[in-house]
Every structure is written in structure tokens, then in C-alpha cells.
């Protein structure tokens, strides 16, 4: 399979292990404050609510970092966790900027960049992507955030504007993600699509949409296999 120039990677769940990082941050604060909860489920609800508030936004006066703090305060209040101090909450929110990438991503990216322009195309804030990229030694050719575009995936305008920024026809871009909603929206705008399985993205409960849409151009279990399928 070929015929495209750019690989555009969803980043929040496709590249980063947010569940592992945020669950650990919550549990660390819980141990310090002698508070016990199902941190896996709290982390997942944290992510679900943050996504609901960001996805599809148009010219919002907030970004994902603002939403992460607002949602965290909301969830802790609902859970009756008053023991977490403001410093604890800041520490948890800061963990979003210090997430680990999935281990198979970086070696594959090194291979893929030999042939393709590789960009992060994400609802995450620019500051967050810069921080996690430096932490994980990820070298992008560009970072395109919905924050910069002024419109958030999965709205069609996000994919159109990203294509315009790259001065590349949609059909010359392969959108890479582990989420059907992102790939389906990209495909509707003419992008090629690749579904990469991330079975651990949501921790023990498993991802909400584990079965890829068969309309995807490529369906692979991991990033090494993606590079293999692209002949690199």
C-alpha cells in the first residue's frame, strides 16, 4: 500500500498510555492521603468526560489542559475525595504532560520517517504535545493541534484545515489512530486510514471501540506491523 506522502497520528490514546499514567498519578495521591478508590475507573471517567467536552468544539476559550483541571475537580467532588490538596490536583494534571509513549511507537516512527512526513494531529494542547514528545524523544516533522486550527476533531473542518496546513491533498494523507470515530471522520474527508490496535488504552476494562471499521485501508496490531505493511 502506498500513494500517500504524510502520516498523521492521533496522539492522546494512539501514541500515549494515558490510562497507565493517570491511574498511577491518582493512586500515588491516594496513598499519600490514605484514600482508596477504583483508580482505574476514575481515570477512565476522567478521560471520557474530558473527551466529551473537547471533541467537536469550535473556537473554544479553553483547551484540554483547562478541561483536565475542571473535570478532575468535578470528579473528586462527586467521589467525596476532599483530601486531595490543590498541589495534589496540580500534580495529577501535570501528569498528562509526562505520559509515556507506547513502547512500540518510537522504533516504528524512526522507520516511518525515512519515507514519510510524520505529524501529530491531535486534540491535545500544543504545550502537552511538546512536553510528552521531549520526554519520549519523539521527533515529529510537525505538530498540528486542533487548538491551533480553532476547530476540534471529528468536525470535518479540522481535517480540511490540517490538509491545507500541510499543503497536501487529503488522499495523500494516511490518518493513523486506534479510534474509529477519528478514522471515520478523516475518511469522509478523503484521507486514507490505518487502525492500530491499542488494547490496553483504557486499562483492564478494554477500549470502548476495539473492533476496527473494515473500511480502514490498513488494520494492524501495532506500529511495527504498520511499518512492515508499508514496506519499510
PAZAPA-4460 file (N, C-alpha, C; in steps of 0.05 Angstrom, whole numbers, plus 32768, in hexadecimal, padded with zeros to 4 digits):
% residues 232
    n_x    n_y    n_z   ca_x   ca_y   ca_z    c_x    c_y    c_z   seq   type   mol
   8011   7FE8   8000   8000   8000   8000   8012   8019   8000     1      X     A
   800C   802C   7FEE   801B   8044   7FED   800A   8059   7FE0     2      X     A
   8017   806E   7FD6   8009   8083   7FC8   8002   809B   7FDA     3      X     A
   800E   809C   7FF2   8009   80B3   8003   8024   80BE   800C     4      X     A
   8024   80D6   8016   803D   80E4   801E   8040   80E8   803C     5      X     A
   8029   80EA   8049   8029   80F3   8065   801B   80DE   8077     6      X     A
   8026   80D8   808E   8019   80C8   80A2   8011   80DB   80B9     7      X     A
   7FF7   80DD   80BE   7FED   80EF   80D3   7FE4   80DD   80EB     8      X     A
   7FF0   80E0   8101   7FEB   80CF   8118   7FDA   80DD   812D     9      X     A
   7FC3   80D0   8133   7FB5   80D7   814C   7FCA   80D2   8162    10      X     A
   7FC8   80E1   8178   7FDD   80DF   818B   7FD4   80D7   81A7    11      X     A
   7FBE   80E1   81B1   7FB6   80DD   81CD   7FB4   80C0   81D5    12      X     A
   7FA8   80AF   81C6   7FA5   8093   81CE   7FB5   8081   81BB    13      X     A
   7FB9   808A   81A2   7FC7   807A   818F   7FE4   8078   8195    14      X     A
   7FF0   808E   819E   800D   808F   81A3   8013   808E   81C1    15      X     A
   8002   8099   81D2   8008   809C   81EE   7FF7   808A   8200    16      X     A
   8004   807E   8214   7FF6   806E   8228   7FEA   8080   823E    17      X     A
   7FD4   808D   8237   7FC9   80A0   824B   7FBD   8090   8263    18      X     A
   7FB1   8079   825E   7FA5   806A   8274   7FBA   8062   8289    19      X     A
   7FD0   8058   8280   7FE5   8050   8293   7FF0   8067   82A2    20      X     A
   7FF4   807D   8295   8000   8095   82A2   7FED   80A2   82B5    21      X     A
   7FD4   80A5   82AD   7FC0   80B3   82BE   7FB8   80A2   82D6    22      X     A
   7FB4   8088   82D1   7FAE   8075   82E7   7FC4   8076   82FC    23      X     A
   7FDD   8076   82F3   7FF3   8077   8306   7FF3   8091   8315    24      X     A
   7FEE   80A7   8308   7FEE   80C1   8316   7FD8   80C3   832B    25      X     A
   7FC0   80B9   8324   7FAA   80B8   8338   7FB1   80A6   834F    26      X     A
   7FBC   808F   834A   7FC2   807C   835F   7FD8   8086   8371    27      X     A
   7FEC   8094   8366   8001   80A0   8376   7FF6   80B4   838A    28      X     A
   7FE4   80C6   8380   7FD8   80D9   8392   7FC7   80CB   83A7    29      X     A
   7FB9   80B6   839E   7FA8   80A6   83B1   7FB8   809A   83C7    30      X     A
   7FD0   8090   83C1   7FE1   8084   83D6   7FEA   8099   83E9    31      X     A
   7FF2   80B0   83DF   7FFB   80C6   83F0   7FE6   80CF   8403    32      X     A
   7FCD   80CF   83F9   7FB6   80DA   8409   7FA5   80C4   8416    33      X     A
   7FAE   80AB   8414   7FA0   8095   841F   7F83   8094   8415    34      X     A
   7F81   8096   83FA   7F67   8095   83ED   7F68   807E   83D9    35      X     A
   7F53   806D   83DA   7F52   8057   83C7   7F39   8058   83B6    36      X     A
   7F3D   8054   839C   7F27   8053   8389   7F2F   8040   8372    37      X     A
   7F1C   803B   8360   7F22   802D   8347   7F2F   8042   8335    38      X     A
   7F49   8044   8336   7F57   8059   8327   7F55   8054   8309    39      X     A
   7F54   803B   8301   7F51   8034   82E4   7F37   8040   82D9    40      X     A
   7F21   803C   82E7   7F08   8046   82DE   7F07   8065   82DF    41      X     A
   7F13   8070   82F4   7F13   808D   82F6   7F23   809A   82E0    42      X     A
   7F39   808D   82D9   7F49   8097   82C2   7F39   8096   82A8    43      X     A
   7F2B   8080   82A4   7F1B   807D   828C   7F04   8092   828A    44      X     A
   7EF7   8097   82A1   7EE2   80AB   82A1   7EEE   80C7   829C    45      X     A
   7F05   80CB   82A7   7F14   80E4   82A2   7F18   80E8   8284    46      X     A
   7F21   80D4   8277   7F27   80D5   825A   7F0C   80D9   824B    47      X     A
   7EF8   80C9   8252   7EDF   80CB   8243   7ED3   80E7   8244    48      X     A
   7ED3   80F3   825C   7EC7   810D   825E   7ED8   8123   8250    49      X     A
   7EF2   8120   8252   7F03   8133   8244   7EFF   8132   8226    50      X     A
   7EFD   811A   821B   7EF8   8117   81FE   7EDD   8123   81F7    51      X     A
   7EC9   811E   8207   7EAE   8129   8200   7EAF   8147   81FE    52      X     A
   7EBF   8154   820F   7EBF   8171   820F   7ED1   817D   81F9    53      X     A
   7EE4   816D   81EF   7EF6   8178   81DB   7EEE   8171   81BF    54      X     A
   7EE5   8158   81BB   7EDF   814F   819F   7EC9   8160   8193    55      X     A
   7ECF   816A   817B   7EBB   8179   816C   7EBA   8196   8173    56      X     A
   7ECB   81A0   8186   7ECA   81BC   818E   7ED3   81CE   8177    57      X     A
   7EC7   81E6   8176   7ECE   81FA   8162   7ED6   8214   8170    58      X     A
   7EEE   821C   816B   7EF9   8235   8178   7EF4   8237   8196    59      X     A
   7EF9   8222   81A5   7EF4   8223   81C1   7F08   8236   81CF    60      X     A
   7EFF   8241   81E6   7F11   8252   81F5   7F21   8242   820A    61      X     A
   7F23   8228   8205   7F31   8216   8217   7F3F   8201   8206    62      X     A
   7F53   81F3   8212   7F60   81DD   8204   7F5E   81C4   8216    63      X     A
   7F6B   81AF   820E   7F69   8196   821C   7F75   8198   8238    64      X     A
   7F89   81A9   823C   7F94   81AC   8257   7F80   81B9   826A    65      X     A
   7F71   81CD   8260   7F5C   81D9   8271   7F47   81C4   8278    66      X     A
   7F40   81B4   8264   7F2B   81A0   8268   7F34   818A   827C    67      X     A
   7F4D   8183   827A   7F58   816E   828C   7F55   8178   82A9    68      X     A
   7F5B   8191   82AF   7F59   819A   82CB   7F3B   819C   82D3    69      X     A
   7F2B   81A7   82C2   7F0E   81AA   82C8   7F01   818F   82CE    70      X     A
   7F06   817C   82BC   7EFA   8162   82BF   7F05   8153   82D8    71      X     A
   7F1F   8156   82DE   7F2A   814A   82F6   7F1C   8154   830F    72      X     A
   7F19   816E   8311   7F0B   8179   8329   7EEF   816F   832B    73      X     A
   7EE2   816D   8314   7EC6   8163   8313   7EC4   8146   831D    74      X     A
   7ED6   8135   8313   7ED6   8119   831A   7EDD   8114   8337    75      X     A
   7EF1   8122   8341   7EF8   811F   835D   7EE2   8128   836F    76      X     A
   7ED4   813D   8367   7EBD   8146   8377   7EA7   8131   8378    77      X     A
   7EA1   8125   8361   7E8C   8111   835F   7E94   80F8   836F    78      X     A
   7EAE   80F2   8370   7EB7   80DA   837E   7EBB   80DF   839B    79      X     A
   7EB7   80F8   83A4   7EBA   80FE   83C0   7ED7   80FE   83CA    80      X     A
   7EEA   8104   83B7   7F06   8104   83BE   7F0F   8121   83C3    81      X     A
   7F0D   8129   83DC   7F14   8144   83E3   7F31   8145   83ED    82      X     A
   7F3E   812E   83F0   7F59   812D   83FC   7F6E   8137   83E8    83      X     A
   7F69   8136   83CE   7F7D   813E   83BB   7F7F   815C   83BB    84      X     A
   7F98   8166   83C1   7F9D   8183   83C2   7F9F   818F   83A6    85      X     A
   7FA0   81A9   83A5   7FA4   81B6   838B   7FBE   81AD   837E    86      X     A
   7FD3   81A9   838E   7FEC   819F   8383   7FE9   8183   8378    87      X     A
   7FDA   8172   8386   7FD5   8157   837C   7FC7   8158   8361    88      X     A
   7FB4   8169   835F   7FA4   816C   8346   7FB6   8176   832F    89      X     A
   7FC7   8189   8336   7FD9   8193   8321   7FED   817D   8318    90      X     A
   7FF5   816D   832B   8007   8157   8325   7FFA   8143   8312    91      X     A
   7FE0   813D   8317   7FD2   812A   8306   7FCF   8136   82EA    92      X     A
   7FC7   814F   82E8   7FC4   815B   82CE   7FDF   815D   82BF    93      X     A
   7FF4   8162   82CE   800E   8163   82C1   8017   8149   82B5    94      X     A
   800C   8133   82C0   8014   8118   82B6   800C   8115   8298    95      X     A
   7FF7   8123   8290   7FEF   8122   8273   8006   812B   8262    96      X     A
   8017   813C   826C   802E   8147   825D   8046   8135   825F    97      X     A
   8044   811F   826F   805B   810D   8274   8054   80F0   826F    98      X     A
   8042   80EC   825C   803A   80D0   8255   804F   80C2   8246    99      X     A
   8050   80A8   8248   8062   8097   8238   8054   808F   821E   100      X     A
   8064   808E   8209   805A   8084   81EF   805A   8065   81F0   101      X     A
   8048   8059   81E1   8048   803C   81DE   8063   8033   81D4   102      X     A
   806E   801D   81DF   808A   8016   81D9   808F   8010   81BB   103      X     A
   807B   8008   81AD   8080   8001   8191   807F   8019   817E   104      X     A
   8078   8031   8189   8075   8047   8176   808F   8053   816C   105      X     A
   80A1   805A   817E   80B9   8068   8176   80CA   8059   8162   106      X     A
   80D0   803F   8166   80DF   8030   8152   80D2   8031   8136   107      X     A
   80B7   802F   8136   80A9   802F   811D   80AA   804B   8110   108      X     A
   80A8   8060   8121   80A9   807B   8116   80C3   8081   8108   109      X     A
   80D9   8077   8114   80F3   807B   8108   80F4   806E   80EC   110      X     A
   80E8   8057   80E9   80E6   804A   80CF   80D4   805A   80BC   111      X     A
   80BD   8062   80C6   80A9   806F   80B4   80B3   808A   80AA   112      X     A
   80C2   8098   80BA   80CB   80B3   80B2   80E0   80B1   809C   113      X     A
   80EB   8099   8097   80FE   8096   8080   80F0   809C   8066   114      X     A
   80D6   8097   8065   80C7   809A   804C   80B1   80AF   804D   115      X     A
   80A5   80B2   8064   808D   80C3   8065   8091   80DB   8078   116      X     A
   8082   80F0   8072   807F   8106   8085   806C   80FC   809B   117      X     A
   8075   80FE   80B4   8065   80F3   80CB   805E   810A   80DD   118      X     A
   8044   810E   80E2   803B   8125   80F2   8028   811B   8107   119      X     A
   8028   8129   811D   8014   8125   8132   7FFC   8137   812B   120      X     A
   7FE4   812A   812A   7FCB   8139   8124   7FB8   8132   813A   121      X     A
   7FB3   8145   814C   7FA8   813E   8167   7F96   8153   8173   122      X     A
   7F85   814A   8185   7F75   815D   8195   7F85   8167   81AD   123      X     A
   7F9C   815C   81B2   7FAC   8164   81C9   7FB7   8180   81C5   124      X     A
   7FBE   818D   81DB   7FCA   81A8   81D8   7FE6   81A6   81CC   125      X     A
   7FEF   81BC   81C0   800A   81BD   81B5   801E   81B8   81CB   126      X     A
   801A   81C5   81E2   802D   81C3   81F8   802F   81A6   8201   127      X     A
   8019   8198   8202   8019   817C   820B   8028   816A   81F7   128      X     A
   8024   816E   81DD   8032   815E   81C9   804F   8164   81CA   129      X     A
   8057   817D   81CD   8074   8183   81CF   8080   8175   81E7   130      X     A
   8073   8176   81FE   807E   8169   8216   8081   814B   8213   131      X     A
   806C   813E   820A   806D   8121   8208   8081   8118   81F2   132      X     A
   8083   8128   81DD   8095   8121   81C7   80B2   8123   81D1   133      X     A
   80B8   8138   81E0   80D3   813B   81EB   80D9   8124   81FF   134      X     A
   80C5   811E   820F   80C9   8109   8223   80CF   80EE   8216   135      X     A
   80C2   80E8   8200   80C4   80CE   81F3   80D7   80CE   81DB   136      X     A
   80E5   80E5   81D6   80F7   80E7   81BF   80E9   80E2   81A5   137      X     A
   80D1   80EC   81A3   80C1   80EA   818A   80C8   8102   8178   138      X     A
   80D1   80FD   8160   80D7   8112   814D   80C3   8113   8137   139      X     A
   80B1   8126   8139   809C   812A   8124   80A7   813C   810E   140      X     A
   809C   8139   80F7   80A2   814D   80E2   8091   8166   80E6   141      X     A
   807A   8163   80F3   8069   817A   80FB   8055   8171   810F   142      X     A
   804A   8184   811E   8034   817F   8131   801D   8190   8129   143      X     A
   8006   8184   8123   7FEE   8193   811C   7FD9   818D   8132   144      X     A
   7FD4   81A1   8142   7FC0   819D   8157   7FA6   81AA   814F   145      X     A
   7F90   819F   8158   7F76   81AB   8153   7F74   81C6   8161   146      X     A
   7F84   81CA   8177   7F86   81E3   8184   7F90   81F9   8170   147      X     A
   7FA3   81F1   815F   7FAD   8204   814B   7F99   8208   8134   148      X     A
   7F8A   81F4   812D   7F78   81F5   8117   7F5F   8205   811E   149      X     A
   7F58   8206   8138   7F3F   8213   8141   7F27   8202   813E   150      X     A
   7F2A   81E9   8136   7F13   81D7   8134   7F1D   81BB   813B   151      X     A
   7F0D   81AC   8149   7F17   8192   8154   7F0B   817A   8145   152      X     A
   7F1C   8166   8142   7F12   814D   8137   7EFB   8143   8149   153      X     A
   7EE7   8135   813D   7EE6   812B   8122   7ED7   813D   810E   154      X     A
   7ED6   8157   8113   7EC8   8169   8100   7ED8   8168   80E5   155      X     A
   7ECA   8168   80CF   7ED7   8167   80B5   7EEC   817D   80B1   156      X     A
   7EE6   8195   80BB   7EF8   81AB   80B7   7F14   81A6   80C2   157      X     A
   7F15   8196   80D7   7F30   8191   80E3   7F41   8182   80CF   158      X     A
   7F36   816E   80C2   7F46   815E   80AF   7F4C   816F   8096   159      X     A
   7F39   8180   808E   7F3E   8191   8076   7F54   81A5   807C   160      X     A
   7F53   81B1   8093   7F68   81C5   809A   7F83   81B8   809E   161      X     A
   7F84   81A1   80A9   7F9E   8193   80AC   7FAA   818D   8091   162      X     A
   7F99   8184   807E   7FA3   817F   8063   7FAD   8199   8056   163      X     A
   7F9F   81AF   805B   7FA7   81C9   804F   7FC1   81D2   805C   164      X     A
   7FC5   81CE   8076   7FDE   81D6   8083   7FF5   81C7   8077   165      X     A
   7FF1   81AD   8071   8006   819C   8066   800A   81A1   8048   166      X     A
   7FF7   81B0   803B   7FF8   81B4   801E   7FF9   8199   8010   167      X     A
   7FE8   8187   801A   7FE7   816B   8010   7FCA   8163   800C   168      X     A
   7FC4   8157   7FF6   7FA9   814D   7FF1   7FA1   8139   8006   169      X     A
   7F88   8138   800E   7F7F   8124   8022   7F86   8108   801B   170      X     A
   7F85   8101   8001   7F8B   80E6   7FF9   7FA8   80DE   7FFB   171      X     A
   7FB9   80F2   8000   7FD6   80ED   8004   7FDD   80EC   8021   172      X     A
   7FC9   80EB   8033   7FCD   80E9   8050   7FC2   80CF   805A   173      X     A
   7FD1   80C1   806A   7FC8   80A9   8078   7FC4   80B0   8095   174      X     A
   7FAA   80B0   809E   7FA4   80B6   80BA   7FA8   809C   80C9   175      X     A
   7FB7   809D   80DF   7FBE   8085   80EF   7FB2   8089   810B   176      X     A
   7FA1   8077   8113   7F93   807A   812D   7F8A   805F   8137   177      X     A
   7F82   805E   8150   7F77   8046   815C   7F59   804A   8161   178      X     A
   7F4E   8060   8157   7F32   8067   815C   7F22   8069   8141   179      X     A
   7F0D   805A   8140   7EFD   805A   8127   7EF1   8076   8121   180      X     A
   7EE9   8085   8136   7EDB   809E   8130   7EEE   80B1   8122   181      X     A
   7F08   80B1   8129   7F1C   80C2   811C   7F21   80B9   8100   182      X     A
   7F25   80A0   80FC   7F2A   8095   80E1   7F12   8098   80CF   183      X     A
   7EFB   8094   80D9   7EE3   8096   80C8   7EDF   80B3   80BF   184      X     A
   7EE4   80C6   80D1   7EE2   80E2   80C9   7EF7   80EA   80B5   185      X     A
   7F10   80E0   80B9   7F25   80E6   80A6   7F1F   80DB   808B   186      X     A
   7F15   80C2   808B   7F0F   80B5   8071   7EF9   80C4   8062   187      X     A
   7EE6   80CF   8070   7ED1   80DE   8064   7EDB   80F7   8055   188      X     A
   7EF3   8100   805E   7EFF   8118   8051   7F14   8110   803D   189      X     A
   7F16   80F6   8036   7F28   80ED   8021   7F43   80E2   802A   190      X     A
   7F48   80E2   8044   7F61   80D7   804F   7F61   80B8   804B   191      X     A
   7F79   80AD   8049   7F7C   8090   804C   7F7E   808B   806A   192      X     A
   7F78   8072   8073   7F77   806D   808F   7F84   8053   8097   193      X     A
   7F90   8053   80AF   7F9D   803B   80BA   7F94   8039   80D8   194      X     A
   7F88   8022   80DF   7F80   801C   80FA   7F96   800C   8107   195      X     A
   7FA1   8017   811D   7FB6   8009   812D   7FA9   8001   8147   196      X     A
   7FA9   7FE7   814D   7F9D   7FDE   8166   7FAD   7FE7   817E   197      X     A
   7F9F   7FF1   8192   7FAB   7FF8   81AC   7F99   7FEC   81C2   198      X     A
   7F9B   7FD2   81C6   7F88   7FC5   81D8   7F8B   7FCD   81F5   199      X     A
   7FA1   7FD9   81FD   7FA5   7FE1   8219   7F9F   7FFF   821E   200      X     A
   7F95   800C   8209   7F91   8029   820C   7F80   8031   8224   201      X     A
   7F6A   8022   8229   7F58   8028   823F   7F5D   8016   8257   202      X     A
   7F74   800A   8259   7F7A   7FF9   826F   7F6C   7FDE   826F   203      X     A
   7F66   7FD2   8286   7F5A   7FB8   8288   7F3F   7FB6   827B   204      X     A
   7F30   7FCC   8279   7F15   7FCA   826E   7F15   7FC8   8250   205      X     A
   7F2B   7FCF   8243   7F2D   7FCD   8226   7F21   7FE5   8218   206      X     A
   7F29   7FEA   81FF   7F20   8001   81F0   7F02   8000   81EA   207      X     A
   7EF5   8017   81E7   7ED8   8017   81E1   7ED2   800F   81C4   208      X     A
   7EE5   8012   81B2   7EE0   800A   8196   7EF7   7FFA   818C   209      X     A
   7EFA   7FE1   8196   7F11   7FD1   818F   7F10   7FC5   8172   210      X     A
   7EF9   7FC5   8166   7EF6   7FB8   814C   7EF8   7FCD   8135   211      X     A
   7F0D   7FCC   8126   7F11   7FE0   8111   7EFC   7FDF   80FB   212      X     A
   7EF5   7FF6   80F1   7EE3   7FF7   80D9   7EF2   7FEA   80C2   213      X     A
   7EE6   7FD6   80B5   7EF5   7FC9   809F   7EFA   7FDC   8087   214      X     A
   7EEE   7FF4   8088   7EF3   8007   8072   7F0F   8012   8074   215      X     A
   7F1E   800F   808A   7F39   8019   808D   7F4B   800C   8077   216      X     A
   7F5D   801C   806D   7F70   8012   8058   7F83   7FFD   8064   217      X     A
   7F8B   8002   807D   7F9D   7FEF   808B   7F92   7FEA   80A7   218      X     A
   7F95   7FD2   80B0   7F8E   7FCA   80CB   7FA5   7FBA   80D6   219      X     A
   7FB3   7FC4   80EA   7FCB   7FB6   80F4   7FCB   7FB4   8112   220      X     A
   7FD8   7FA0   811E   7FD8   7F9D   813B   7FEB   7FB1   8149   221      X     A
   7FFE   7FBC   813B   8011   7FCE   8147   8020   7FDF   8133   222      X     A
   8033   7FEF   813D   8041   8002   812C   8057   7FF4   811B   223      X     A
   8063   7FE0   8126   8077   7FD1   8117   806A   7FC5   80FE   224      X     A
   8052   7FBA   8102   8044   7FAE   80EC   803B   7FC3   80D7   225      X     A
   8035   7FDB   80E1   802F   7FF1   80CE   8046   7FF7   80BC   226      X     A
   805E   7FF9   80C8   8076   7FFE   80B8   807B   7FE7   80A5   227      X     A
   8077   7FCE   80AE   807A   7FB7   809D   8067   7FB8   8085   228      X     A
   804E   7FBE   808A   803A   7FBF   8075   8040   7FD5   8061   229      X     A
   804D   7FEA   806A   8054   8000   8058   8070   7FFB   804A   230      X     A
   807B   7FE4   804F   8093   7FDB   8042   80AC   7FE9   804A   231      X     A
   80AD   7FF1   8064   80C5   7FFF   806E   80D4   7FED   8081   232      X     A
***
